[in-house]
Amino acid sequence: MAQTNAPLMILIGQSDDWTPAWRCSKALPSMSTEHEIILKIYPGAYHDYYWEGMDETYGGHRVLYDPVATQDAIIQVKSFLTKYLK
């Protein structure tokens, strides 16, 4: 990943096989950057973990709502936006 021109937050499920968390980890810069980069991986969470009521397989990929990951993600995003959108 090249330098970012703004802070970046990635919240992703560990069990997401559509957009795998390992790809995000691998793409992070190995050196410090000018802007904050946050990667939080939710153990056991799948793609669309924030979509209340979701529980299906779509295109061969599991999508499943995870209320614990969703609640934490809401807190994380509010904190991130409060910090940077002043």
Beta strands, then each sheet from edge to edge (+ up, - down):
strand 1: 8-13
strand 2: 37-42
strand 3: 55-58
strand 4: 61-64
sheet 1: 1+ 2+
sheet 2: 3+ 4-
end
